[in-house]
Amino acid sequence: MTGLPPESATAAAAVEAGWRKPQTTIPLADPEGIARKLFDKLGTEQAQQVCAVLAELVTEAQQDSP
């Protein structure tokens, strides 16, 4: 945590202590960038789970569309 701004050090300490869940910021302008950032942060298994949930949400949205 050395060298981090105070708010980053505080957030990192809260995650380490289990008081806060890890978070990240993802720019929403580029779908491929979103996917890469999520994959880098989540790893293969969680990325596959996210893909499955997104596919379900897209299917539901398409069924709800006129």
CHARMM internal coordinates of N, CA and C (Angstrom, degrees):
IC EDIT
DIST 1 N 1 CA 1.4421
DIST 1 CA 1 C 1.5199
ANGL 1 N 1 CA 1 C 111.88
DIST 1 C 2 N 1.2795
ANGL 1 CA 1 C 2 N 118.33
DIHE 1 N 1 CA 1 C 2 N -5.66
DIST 2 N 2 CA 1.4540
ANGL 1 C 2 N 2 CA 122.14
DIHE 1 CA 1 C 2 N 2 CA 179.96
DIST 2 CA 2 C 1.5071
ANGL 2 N 2 CA 2 C 110.83
DIHE 1 C 2 N 2 CA 2 C -64.22
DIST 2 C 3 N 1.3279
ANGL 2 CA 2 C 3 N 116.94
DIHE 2 N 2 CA 2 C 3 N 137.87
DIST 3 N 3 CA 1.4472
ANGL 2 C 3 N 3 CA 121.14
DIHE 2 CA 2 C 3 N 3 CA 177.30
DIST 3 CA 3 C 1.5156
ANGL 3 N 3 CA 3 C 113.78
DIHE 2 C 3 N 3 CA 3 C 87.63
DIST 3 C 4 N 1.3244
ANGL 3 CA 3 C 4 N 118.36
DIHE 3 N 3 CA 3 C 4 N -2.62
DIST 4 N 4 CA 1.4511
ANGL 3 C 4 N 4 CA 121.36
DIHE 3 CA 3 C 4 N 4 CA 178.02
DIST 4 CA 4 C 1.5251
ANGL 4 N 4 CA 4 C 109.96
DIHE 3 C 4 N 4 CA 4 C -85.44
DIST 4 C 5 N 1.3337
ANGL 4 CA 4 C 5 N 117.50
DIHE 4 N 4 CA 4 C 5 N 149.38
DIST 5 N 5 CA 1.4646
ANGL 4 C 5 N 5 CA 118.74
DIHE 4 CA 4 C 5 N 5 CA 172.06
DIST 5 CA 5 C 1.5246
ANGL 5 N 5 CA 5 C 109.37
DIHE 4 C 5 N 5 CA 5 C -58.40
DIST 5 C 6 N 1.3246
ANGL 5 CA 5 C 6 N 118.72
DIHE 5 N 5 CA 5 C 6 N 153.57
DIST 6 N 6 CA 1.4747
ANGL 5 C 6 N 6 CA 120.35
DIHE 5 CA 5 C 6 N 6 CA -175.99
DIST 6 CA 6 C 1.5249
ANGL 6 N 6 CA 6 C 113.89
DIHE 5 C 6 N 6 CA 6 C -53.32
DIST 6 C 7 N 1.3508
ANGL 6 CA 6 C 7 N 118.33
DIHE 6 N 6 CA 6 C 7 N -40.99
DIST 7 N 7 CA 1.4684
ANGL 6 C 7 N 7 CA 119.31
DIHE 6 CA 6 C 7 N 7 CA -179.23
DIST 7 CA 7 C 1.5189
ANGL 7 N 7 CA 7 C 111.33
DIHE 6 C 7 N 7 CA 7 C -67.55
DIST 7 C 8 N 1.3428
ANGL 7 CA 7 C 8 N 117.95
DIHE 7 N 7 CA 7 C 8 N -33.61
DIST 8 N 8 CA 1.4636
ANGL 7 C 8 N 8 CA 120.72
DIHE 7 CA 7 C 8 N 8 CA 177.59
DIST 8 CA 8 C 1.5177
ANGL 8 N 8 CA 8 C 110.83
DIHE 7 C 8 N 8 CA 8 C -70.77
DIST 8 C 9 N 1.3156
ANGL 8 CA 8 C 9 N 116.71
DIHE 8 N 8 CA 8 C 9 N -40.00
DIST 9 N 9 CA 1.4593
ANGL 8 C 9 N 9 CA 120.69
DIHE 8 CA 8 C 9 N 9 CA 178.48
DIST 9 CA 9 C 1.5235
ANGL 9 N 9 CA 9 C 110.01
DIHE 8 C 9 N 9 CA 9 C -64.57
DIST 9 C 10 N 1.3184
ANGL 9 CA 9 C 10 N 116.82
DIHE 9 N 9 CA 9 C 10 N -39.68
DIST 10 N 10 CA 1.4626
ANGL 9 C 10 N 10 CA 121.19
DIHE 9 CA 9 C 10 N 10 CA 178.66
DIST 10 CA 10 C 1.5226
ANGL 10 N 10 CA 10 C 110.23
DIHE 9 C 10 N 10 CA 10 C -64.56
DIST 10 C 11 N 1.3333
ANGL 10 CA 10 C 11 N 116.84
DIHE 10 N 10 CA 10 C 11 N -45.15
DIST 11 N 11 CA 1.4633
ANGL 10 C 11 N 11 CA 121.00
DIHE 10 CA 10 C 11 N 11 CA 179.30
DIST 11 CA 11 C 1.5246
ANGL 11 N 11 CA 11 C 110.56
DIHE 10 C 11 N 11 CA 11 C -63.25
DIST 11 C 12 N 1.3219
ANGL 11 CA 11 C 12 N 117.19
DIHE 11 N 11 CA 11 C 12 N -43.39
DIST 12 N 12 CA 1.4666
ANGL 11 C 12 N 12 CA 120.95
DIHE 11 CA 11 C 12 N 12 CA 179.52
DIST 12 CA 12 C 1.5242
ANGL 12 N 12 CA 12 C 110.86
DIHE 11 C 12 N 12 CA 12 C -62.67
DIST 12 C 13 N 1.3279
ANGL 12 CA 12 C 13 N 116.98
DIHE 12 N 12 CA 12 C 13 N -40.25
DIST 13 N 13 CA 1.4619
ANGL 12 C 13 N 13 CA 120.89
DIHE 12 CA 12 C 13 N 13 CA 178.64
DIST 13 CA 13 C 1.5273
ANGL 13 N 13 CA 13 C 110.83
DIHE 12 C 13 N 13 CA 13 C -65.67
DIST 13 C 14 N 1.3326
ANGL 13 CA 13 C 14 N 116.72
DIHE 13 N 13 CA 13 C 14 N -38.45
DIST 14 N 14 CA 1.4655
ANGL 13 C 14 N 14 CA 120.46
DIHE 13 CA 13 C 14 N 14 CA 179.02
DIST 14 CA 14 C 1.5322
ANGL 14 N 14 CA 14 C 110.83
DIHE 13 C 14 N 14 CA 14 C -65.83
DIST 14 C 15 N 1.3235
ANGL 14 CA 14 C 15 N 117.15
DIHE 14 N 14 CA 14 C 15 N -38.23
DIST 15 N 15 CA 1.4699
ANGL 14 C 15 N 15 CA 120.98
DIHE 14 CA 14 C 15 N 15 CA 176.84
DIST 15 CA 15 C 1.5204
ANGL 15 N 15 CA 15 C 109.41
DIHE 14 C 15 N 15 CA 15 C -66.10
DIST 15 C 16 N 1.3220
ANGL 15 CA 15 C 16 N 116.30
DIHE 15 N 15 CA 15 C 16 N -46.31
DIST 16 N 16 CA 1.4682
ANGL 15 C 16 N 16 CA 120.98
DIHE 15 CA 15 C 16 N 16 CA 179.80
DIST 16 CA 16 C 1.5203
ANGL 16 N 16 CA 16 C 111.85
DIHE 15 C 16 N 16 CA 16 C -58.62
DIST 16 C 17 N 1.3340
ANGL 16 CA 16 C 17 N 115.97
DIHE 16 N 16 CA 16 C 17 N -38.39
DIST 17 N 17 CA 1.4624
ANGL 16 C 17 N 17 CA 120.76
DIHE 16 CA 16 C 17 N 17 CA -178.56
DIST 17 CA 17 C 1.5264
ANGL 17 N 17 CA 17 C 112.10
DIHE 16 C 17 N 17 CA 17 C -79.27
DIST 17 C 18 N 1.3263
ANGL 17 CA 17 C 18 N 117.05
DIHE 17 N 17 CA 17 C 18 N -9.56
DIST 18 N 18 CA 1.4509
ANGL 17 C 18 N 18 CA 120.39
DIHE 17 CA 17 C 18 N 18 CA -179.50
DIST 18 CA 18 C 1.5178
ANGL 18 N 18 CA 18 C 113.81
DIHE 17 C 18 N 18 CA 18 C 84.99
DIST 18 C 19 N 1.3270
ANGL 18 CA 18 C 19 N 117.43
DIHE 18 N 18 CA 18 C 19 N 10.10
DIST 19 N 19 CA 1.4676
ANGL 18 C 19 N 19 CA 121.92
DIHE 18 CA 18 C 19 N 19 CA -179.03
DIST 19 CA 19 C 1.5210
ANGL 19 N 19 CA 19 C 111.67
DIHE 18 C 19 N 19 CA 19 C -83.36
DIST 19 C 20 N 1.3139
ANGL 19 CA 19 C 20 N 115.88
DIHE 19 N 19 CA 19 C 20 N -19.54
DIST 20 N 20 CA 1.4542
ANGL 19 C 20 N 20 CA 120.92
DIHE 19 CA 19 C 20 N 20 CA -176.31
DIST 20 CA 20 C 1.5246
ANGL 20 N 20 CA 20 C 108.65
DIHE 19 C 20 N 20 CA 20 C -141.21
DIST 20 C 21 N 1.3297
ANGL 20 CA 20 C 21 N 116.63
DIHE 20 N 20 CA 20 C 21 N 144.61
DIST 21 N 21 CA 1.4609
ANGL 20 C 21 N 21 CA 120.35
DIHE 20 CA 20 C 21 N 21 CA 177.39
DIST 21 CA 21 C 1.5298
ANGL 21 N 21 CA 21 C 109.27
DIHE 20 C 21 N 21 CA 21 C -83.38
DIST 21 C 22 N 1.3442
ANGL 21 CA 21 C 22 N 117.71
DIHE 21 N 21 CA 21 C 22 N 148.01
DIST 22 N 22 CA 1.4642
ANGL 21 C 22 N 22 CA 120.10
DIHE 21 CA 21 C 22 N 22 CA 177.80
DIST 22 CA 22 C 1.5289
ANGL 22 N 22 CA 22 C 110.90
DIHE 21 C 22 N 22 CA 22 C -59.60
DIST 22 C 23 N 1.3266
ANGL 22 CA 22 C 23 N 116.00
DIHE 22 N 22 CA 22 C 23 N 143.64
DIST 23 N 23 CA 1.4578
ANGL 22 C 23 N 23 CA 121.74
DIHE 22 CA 22 C 23 N 23 CA 179.61
DIST 23 CA 23 C 1.5151
ANGL 23 N 23 CA 23 C 109.37
DIHE 22 C 23 N 23 CA 23 C -135.09
DIST 23 C 24 N 1.3317
ANGL 23 CA 23 C 24 N 115.78
DIHE 23 N 23 CA 23 C 24 N 160.48
DIST 24 N 24 CA 1.4499
ANGL 23 C 24 N 24 CA 121.47
DIHE 23 CA 23 C 24 N 24 CA 175.64
DIST 24 CA 24 C 1.5159
ANGL 24 N 24 CA 24 C 108.46
DIHE 23 C 24 N 24 CA 24 C -144.94
DIST 24 C 25 N 1.3119
ANGL 24 CA 24 C 25 N 116.45
DIHE 24 N 24 CA 24 C 25 N 163.28
DIST 25 N 25 CA 1.4563
ANGL 24 C 25 N 25 CA 122.28
DIHE 24 CA 24 C 25 N 25 CA 176.51
DIST 25 CA 25 C 1.5216
ANGL 25 N 25 CA 25 C 107.82
DIHE 24 C 25 N 25 CA 25 C -110.45
DIST 25 C 26 N 1.3261
ANGL 25 CA 25 C 26 N 115.80
DIHE 25 N 25 CA 25 C 26 N 131.90
DIST 26 N 26 CA 1.4579
ANGL 25 C 26 N 26 CA 120.68
DIHE 25 CA 25 C 26 N 26 CA -178.49
DIST 26 CA 26 C 1.5250
ANGL 26 N 26 CA 26 C 108.80
DIHE 25 C 26 N 26 CA 26 C -126.86
DIST 26 C 27 N 1.3397
ANGL 26 CA 26 C 27 N 117.93
DIHE 26 N 26 CA 26 C 27 N 116.77
DIST 27 N 27 CA 1.4655
ANGL 26 C 27 N 27 CA 119.56
DIHE 26 CA 26 C 27 N 27 CA 174.50
DIST 27 CA 27 C 1.5362
ANGL 27 N 27 CA 27 C 109.53
DIHE 26 C 27 N 27 CA 27 C -62.73
DIST 27 C 28 N 1.3162
ANGL 27 CA 27 C 28 N 117.08
DIHE 27 N 27 CA 27 C 28 N 137.20
DIST 28 N 28 CA 1.4603
ANGL 27 C 28 N 28 CA 120.50
DIHE 27 CA 27 C 28 N 28 CA -172.84
DIST 28 CA 28 C 1.5236
ANGL 28 N 28 CA 28 C 114.44
DIHE 27 C 28 N 28 CA 28 C -97.02
DIST 28 C 29 N 1.3198
ANGL 28 CA 28 C 29 N 118.72
DIHE 28 N 28 CA 28 C 29 N 8.11
DIST 29 N 29 CA 1.4641
ANGL 28 C 29 N 29 CA 121.78
DIHE 28 CA 28 C 29 N 29 CA -174.80
DIST 29 CA 29 C 1.5272
ANGL 29 N 29 CA 29 C 113.59
DIHE 28 C 29 N 29 CA 29 C -78.19
DIST 29 C 30 N 1.3146
ANGL 29 CA 29 C 30 N 118.16
DIHE 29 N 29 CA 29 C 30 N -23.07
DIST 30 N 30 CA 1.4676
ANGL 29 C 30 N 30 CA 121.31
DIHE 29 CA 29 C 30 N 30 CA -171.29
DIST 30 CA 30 C 1.5276
ANGL 30 N 30 CA 30 C 109.98
DIHE 29 C 30 N 30 CA 30 C -128.67
DIST 30 C 31 N 1.3409
ANGL 30 CA 30 C 31 N 118.52
DIHE 30 N 30 CA 30 C 31 N 107.33
DIST 31 N 31 CA 1.4630
ANGL 30 C 31 N 31 CA 120.78
DIHE 30 CA 30 C 31 N 31 CA -178.97
DIST 31 CA 31 C 1.5365
ANGL 31 N 31 CA 31 C 113.81
DIHE 30 C 31 N 31 CA 31 C -55.45
DIST 31 C 32 N 1.3392
ANGL 31 CA 31 C 32 N 117.65
DIHE 31 N 31 CA 31 C 32 N -39.97
DIST 32 N 32 CA 1.4662
ANGL 31 C 32 N 32 CA 119.23
DIHE 31 CA 31 C 32 N 32 CA 178.64
DIST 32 CA 32 C 1.5281
ANGL 32 N 32 CA 32 C 110.90
DIHE 31 C 32 N 32 CA 32 C -65.57
DIST 32 C 33 N 1.3362
ANGL 32 CA 32 C 33 N 116.68
DIHE 32 N 32 CA 32 C 33 N -38.70
DIST 33 N 33 CA 1.4625
ANGL 32 C 33 N 33 CA 120.75
DIHE 32 CA 32 C 33 N 33 CA 177.27
DIST 33 CA 33 C 1.5218
ANGL 33 N 33 CA 33 C 111.69
DIHE 32 C 33 N 33 CA 33 C -64.29
DIST 33 C 34 N 1.3294
ANGL 33 CA 33 C 34 N 115.78
DIHE 33 N 33 CA 33 C 34 N -38.52
DIST 34 N 34 CA 1.4682
ANGL 33 C 34 N 34 CA 120.17
DIHE 33 CA 33 C 34 N 34 CA 177.11
DIST 34 CA 34 C 1.5228
ANGL 34 N 34 CA 34 C 109.52
DIHE 33 C 34 N 34 CA 34 C -60.91
DIST 34 C 35 N 1.3338
ANGL 34 CA 34 C 35 N 115.48
DIHE 34 N 34 CA 34 C 35 N -48.33
DIST 35 N 35 CA 1.4611
ANGL 34 C 35 N 35 CA 120.44
DIHE 34 CA 34 C 35 N 35 CA -178.71
DIST 35 CA 35 C 1.5278
ANGL 35 N 35 CA 35 C 111.38
DIHE 34 C 35 N 35 CA 35 C -61.41
DIST 35 C 36 N 1.3234
ANGL 35 CA 35 C 36 N 116.71
DIHE 35 N 35 CA 35 C 36 N -44.72
DIST 36 N 36 CA 1.4792
ANGL 35 C 36 N 36 CA 120.12
DIHE 35 CA 35 C 36 N 36 CA -178.95
DIST 36 CA 36 C 1.5264
ANGL 36 N 36 CA 36 C 111.53
DIHE 35 C 36 N 36 CA 36 C -63.69
DIST 36 C 37 N 1.3330
ANGL 36 CA 36 C 37 N 116.35
DIHE 36 N 36 CA 36 C 37 N -42.52
DIST 37 N 37 CA 1.4676
ANGL 36 C 37 N 37 CA 120.32
DIHE 36 CA 36 C 37 N 37 CA -179.45
DIST 37 CA 37 C 1.5299
ANGL 37 N 37 CA 37 C 110.04
DIHE 36 C 37 N 37 CA 37 C -64.27
DIST 37 C 38 N 1.3349
ANGL 37 CA 37 C 38 N 116.70
DIHE 37 N 37 CA 37 C 38 N -44.84
DIST 38 N 38 CA 1.4600
ANGL 37 C 38 N 38 CA 119.86
DIHE 37 CA 37 C 38 N 38 CA 178.09
DIST 38 CA 38 C 1.5270
ANGL 38 N 38 CA 38 C 111.16
DIHE 37 C 38 N 38 CA 38 C -62.28
DIST 38 C 39 N 1.3146
ANGL 38 CA 38 C 39 N 116.76
DIHE 38 N 38 CA 38 C 39 N -44.36
DIST 39 N 39 CA 1.4617
ANGL 38 C 39 N 39 CA 120.10
DIHE 38 CA 38 C 39 N 39 CA 179.93
DIST 39 CA 39 C 1.5278
ANGL 39 N 39 CA 39 C 110.83
DIHE 38 C 39 N 39 CA 39 C -61.08
DIST 39 C 40 N 1.3423
ANGL 39 CA 39 C 40 N 116.53
DIHE 39 N 39 CA 39 C 40 N -44.45
DIST 40 N 40 CA 1.4629
ANGL 39 C 40 N 40 CA 120.59
DIHE 39 CA 39 C 40 N 40 CA 179.51
DIST 40 CA 40 C 1.5261
ANGL 40 N 40 CA 40 C 111.55
DIHE 39 C 40 N 40 CA 40 C -61.11
DIST 40 C 41 N 1.3288
ANGL 40 CA 40 C 41 N 116.48
DIHE 40 N 40 CA 40 C 41 N -38.98
DIST 41 N 41 CA 1.4653
ANGL 40 C 41 N 41 CA 120.80
DIHE 40 CA 40 C 41 N 41 CA -176.98
DIST 41 CA 41 C 1.5276
ANGL 41 N 41 CA 41 C 112.51
DIHE 40 C 41 N 41 CA 41 C -80.67
DIST 41 C 42 N 1.3460
ANGL 41 CA 41 C 42 N 117.27
DIHE 41 N 41 CA 41 C 42 N -34.84
DIST 42 N 42 CA 1.4620
ANGL 41 C 42 N 42 CA 120.24
DIHE 41 CA 41 C 42 N 42 CA -171.39
DIST 42 CA 42 C 1.5185
ANGL 42 N 42 CA 42 C 114.57
DIHE 41 C 42 N 42 CA 42 C -95.52
DIST 42 C 43 N 1.3179
ANGL 42 CA 42 C 43 N 116.64
DIHE 42 N 42 CA 42 C 43 N -33.86
DIST 43 N 43 CA 1.4599
ANGL 42 C 43 N 43 CA 119.49
DIHE 42 CA 42 C 43 N 43 CA -173.75
DIST 43 CA 43 C 1.5176
ANGL 43 N 43 CA 43 C 110.37
DIHE 42 C 43 N 43 CA 43 C 88.50
DIST 43 C 44 N 1.3079
ANGL 43 CA 43 C 44 N 115.84
DIHE 43 N 43 CA 43 C 44 N 173.87
DIST 44 N 44 CA 1.4597
ANGL 43 C 44 N 44 CA 122.26
DIHE 43 CA 43 C 44 N 44 CA -171.46
DIST 44 CA 44 C 1.5265
ANGL 44 N 44 CA 44 C 113.51
DIHE 43 C 44 N 44 CA 44 C -62.12
DIST 44 C 45 N 1.3178
ANGL 44 CA 44 C 45 N 117.67
DIHE 44 N 44 CA 44 C 45 N -50.76
DIST 45 N 45 CA 1.4640
ANGL 44 C 45 N 45 CA 120.41
DIHE 44 CA 44 C 45 N 45 CA -174.13
DIST 45 CA 45 C 1.5342
ANGL 45 N 45 CA 45 C 111.88
DIHE 44 C 45 N 45 CA 45 C -63.03
DIST 45 C 46 N 1.3205
ANGL 45 CA 45 C 46 N 116.73
DIHE 45 N 45 CA 45 C 46 N -49.46
DIST 46 N 46 CA 1.4642
ANGL 45 C 46 N 46 CA 119.03
DIHE 45 CA 45 C 46 N 46 CA 179.81
DIST 46 CA 46 C 1.5277
ANGL 46 N 46 CA 46 C 111.45
DIHE 45 C 46 N 46 CA 46 C -67.81
DIST 46 C 47 N 1.3210
ANGL 46 CA 46 C 47 N 118.02
DIHE 46 N 46 CA 46 C 47 N -34.14
DIST 47 N 47 CA 1.4631
ANGL 46 C 47 N 47 CA 120.66
DIHE 46 CA 46 C 47 N 47 CA 177.53
DIST 47 CA 47 C 1.5311
ANGL 47 N 47 CA 47 C 110.00
DIHE 46 C 47 N 47 CA 47 C -62.88
DIST 47 C 48 N 1.3275
ANGL 47 CA 47 C 48 N 117.07
DIHE 47 N 47 CA 47 C 48 N -39.92
DIST 48 N 48 CA 1.4644
ANGL 47 C 48 N 48 CA 120.61
DIHE 47 CA 47 C 48 N 48 CA 177.02
DIST 48 CA 48 C 1.5255
ANGL 48 N 48 CA 48 C 110.81
DIHE 47 C 48 N 48 CA 48 C -63.96
DIST 48 C 49 N 1.3199
ANGL 48 CA 48 C 49 N 116.95
DIHE 48 N 48 CA 48 C 49 N -38.70
DIST 49 N 49 CA 1.4661
ANGL 48 C 49 N 49 CA 120.82
DIHE 48 CA 48 C 49 N 49 CA 178.01
DIST 49 CA 49 C 1.5299
ANGL 49 N 49 CA 49 C 110.41
DIHE 48 C 49 N 49 CA 49 C -64.62
DIST 49 C 50 N 1.3267
ANGL 49 CA 49 C 50 N 116.77
DIHE 49 N 49 CA 49 C 50 N -41.98
DIST 50 N 50 CA 1.4591
ANGL 49 C 50 N 50 CA 120.98
DIHE 49 CA 49 C 50 N 50 CA 178.33
DIST 50 CA 50 C 1.5301
ANGL 50 N 50 CA 50 C 109.84
DIHE 49 C 50 N 50 CA 50 C -63.26
DIST 50 C 51 N 1.3270
ANGL 50 CA 50 C 51 N 117.13
DIHE 50 N 50 CA 50 C 51 N -42.75
DIST 51 N 51 CA 1.4779
ANGL 50 C 51 N 51 CA 121.05
DIHE 50 CA 50 C 51 N 51 CA 178.09
DIST 51 CA 51 C 1.5230
ANGL 51 N 51 CA 51 C 110.70
DIHE 50 C 51 N 51 CA 51 C -58.68
DIST 51 C 52 N 1.3143
ANGL 51 CA 51 C 52 N 117.39
DIHE 51 N 51 CA 51 C 52 N -43.24
DIST 52 N 52 CA 1.4641
ANGL 51 C 52 N 52 CA 121.18
DIHE 51 CA 51 C 52 N 52 CA -179.20
DIST 52 CA 52 C 1.5293
ANGL 52 N 52 CA 52 C 110.50
DIHE 51 C 52 N 52 CA 52 C -63.98
DIST 52 C 53 N 1.3166
ANGL 52 CA 52 C 53 N 117.07
DIHE 52 N 52 CA 52 C 53 N -43.93
DIST 53 N 53 CA 1.4591
ANGL 52 C 53 N 53 CA 120.65
DIHE 52 CA 52 C 53 N 53 CA 179.35
DIST 53 CA 53 C 1.5234
ANGL 53 N 53 CA 53 C 110.47
DIHE 52 C 53 N 53 CA 53 C -65.60
DIST 53 C 54 N 1.3243
ANGL 53 CA 53 C 54 N 117.69
DIHE 53 N 53 CA 53 C 54 N -43.06
DIST 54 N 54 CA 1.4656
ANGL 53 C 54 N 54 CA 120.73
DIHE 53 CA 53 C 54 N 54 CA 177.72
DIST 54 CA 54 C 1.5268
ANGL 54 N 54 CA 54 C 111.23
DIHE 53 C 54 N 54 CA 54 C -61.35
DIST 54 C 55 N 1.3171
ANGL 54 CA 54 C 55 N 117.27
DIHE 54 N 54 CA 54 C 55 N -41.23
DIST 55 N 55 CA 1.4638
ANGL 54 C 55 N 55 CA 120.66
DIHE 54 CA 54 C 55 N 55 CA 178.59
DIST 55 CA 55 C 1.5304
ANGL 55 N 55 CA 55 C 110.69
DIHE 54 C 55 N 55 CA 55 C -61.89
DIST 55 C 56 N 1.3328
ANGL 55 CA 55 C 56 N 116.44
DIHE 55 N 55 CA 55 C 56 N -40.93
DIST 56 N 56 CA 1.4673
ANGL 55 C 56 N 56 CA 120.51
DIHE 55 CA 55 C 56 N 56 CA 177.46
DIST 56 CA 56 C 1.5281
ANGL 56 N 56 CA 56 C 110.82
DIHE 55 C 56 N 56 CA 56 C -63.51
DIST 56 C 57 N 1.3176
ANGL 56 CA 56 C 57 N 116.55
DIHE 56 N 56 CA 56 C 57 N -43.92
DIST 57 N 57 CA 1.4633
ANGL 56 C 57 N 57 CA 120.79
DIHE 56 CA 56 C 57 N 57 CA -179.63
DIST 57 CA 57 C 1.5241
ANGL 57 N 57 CA 57 C 111.63
DIHE 56 C 57 N 57 CA 57 C -63.95
DIST 57 C 58 N 1.3250
ANGL 57 CA 57 C 58 N 116.94
DIHE 57 N 57 CA 57 C 58 N -40.59
DIST 58 N 58 CA 1.4621
ANGL 57 C 58 N 58 CA 121.01
DIHE 57 CA 57 C 58 N 58 CA 178.50
DIST 58 CA 58 C 1.5333
ANGL 58 N 58 CA 58 C 109.70
DIHE 57 C 58 N 58 CA 58 C -64.72
DIST 58 C 59 N 1.3195
ANGL 58 CA 58 C 59 N 116.95
DIHE 58 N 58 CA 58 C 59 N -44.08
DIST 59 N 59 CA 1.4740
ANGL 58 C 59 N 59 CA 120.91
DIHE 58 CA 58 C 59 N 59 CA 178.42
DIST 59 CA 59 C 1.5217
ANGL 59 N 59 CA 59 C 110.99
DIHE 58 C 59 N 59 CA 59 C -60.02
DIST 59 C 60 N 1.3247
ANGL 59 CA 59 C 60 N 116.19
DIHE 59 N 59 CA 59 C 60 N -45.04
DIST 60 N 60 CA 1.4651
ANGL 59 C 60 N 60 CA 120.33
DIHE 59 CA 59 C 60 N 60 CA 178.66
DIST 60 CA 60 C 1.5234
ANGL 60 N 60 CA 60 C 111.30
DIHE 59 C 60 N 60 CA 60 C -62.54
DIST 60 C 61 N 1.3187
ANGL 60 CA 60 C 61 N 116.60
DIHE 60 N 60 CA 60 C 61 N -42.73
DIST 61 N 61 CA 1.4667
ANGL 60 C 61 N 61 CA 121.04
DIHE 60 CA 60 C 61 N 61 CA -179.49
DIST 61 CA 61 C 1.5295
ANGL 61 N 61 CA 61 C 110.84
DIHE 60 C 61 N 61 CA 61 C -64.15
DIST 61 C 62 N 1.3228
ANGL 61 CA 61 C 62 N 116.39
DIHE 61 N 61 CA 61 C 62 N -38.95
DIST 62 N 62 CA 1.4645
ANGL 61 C 62 N 62 CA 120.32
DIHE 61 CA 61 C 62 N 62 CA 178.94
DIST 62 CA 62 C 1.5246
ANGL 62 N 62 CA 62 C 110.98
DIHE 61 C 62 N 62 CA 62 C -67.91
DIST 62 C 63 N 1.3124
ANGL 62 CA 62 C 63 N 117.40
DIHE 62 N 62 CA 62 C 63 N -35.75
DIST 63 N 63 CA 1.4635
ANGL 62 C 63 N 63 CA 121.04
DIHE 62 CA 62 C 63 N 63 CA 179.03
DIST 63 CA 63 C 1.5292
ANGL 63 N 63 CA 63 C 110.85
DIHE 62 C 63 N 63 CA 63 C -71.02
DIST 63 C 64 N 1.3169
ANGL 63 CA 63 C 64 N 117.01
DIHE 63 N 63 CA 63 C 64 N -30.96
DIST 64 N 64 CA 1.4627
ANGL 63 C 64 N 64 CA 121.58
DIHE 63 CA 63 C 64 N 64 CA -179.28
DIST 64 CA 64 C 1.5273
ANGL 64 N 64 CA 64 C 111.96
DIHE 63 C 64 N 64 CA 64 C -81.50
DIST 64 C 65 N 1.3249
ANGL 64 CA 64 C 65 N 117.87
DIHE 64 N 64 CA 64 C 65 N -15.48
DIST 65 N 65 CA 1.4725
ANGL 64 C 65 N 65 CA 121.79
DIHE 64 CA 64 C 65 N 65 CA -179.76
DIST 65 CA 65 C 1.5175
ANGL 65 N 65 CA 65 C 109.98
DIHE 64 C 65 N 65 CA 65 C -77.44
DIST 65 C 66 N 1.3493
ANGL 65 CA 65 C 66 N 116.34
DIHE 65 N 65 CA 65 C 66 N 144.71
DIST 66 N 66 CA 1.4641
ANGL 65 C 66 N 66 CA 119.16
DIHE 65 CA 65 C 66 N 66 CA 178.97
DIST 66 CA 66 C 1.5183
ANGL 66 N 66 CA 66 C 112.21
DIHE 65 C 66 N 66 CA 66 C -69.24
END
COOR INIT
IC SEED 1 N 1 CA 1 C
IC BUILD
